[in-house]
């Protein structure tokens, strides 16, 4: 769908930057906090960047559940219990791509995904 092609993900520093390349076909223009100068800048700065530039933040950090409530239009995908390989994380995101793309159009600010 076209809405997917416009959706960009920002992967938090706890997730592999390889996800940018693995999911490029679904989410072109996505970025990794480890590769764009946000590493070690803190959760609030990463969320502000996602909010400012229209990214959906993907993280394993449940702290963002609270932080996102004070953000203007930011939305967050939290991969729960993500102690699995990057390829599995990519499969979970791929399987839920439509739910992720719809997230900014819902009242929810957080989408929880399980393996």
Beta strands, then each sheet from edge to edge (+ up, - down):
strand 1: 8-11
strand 2: 31-32
strand 3: 55-59
strand 4: 75-79
strand 5: 110-113
sheet 1: 2+ 1+ 3+ 4+ 5+
end
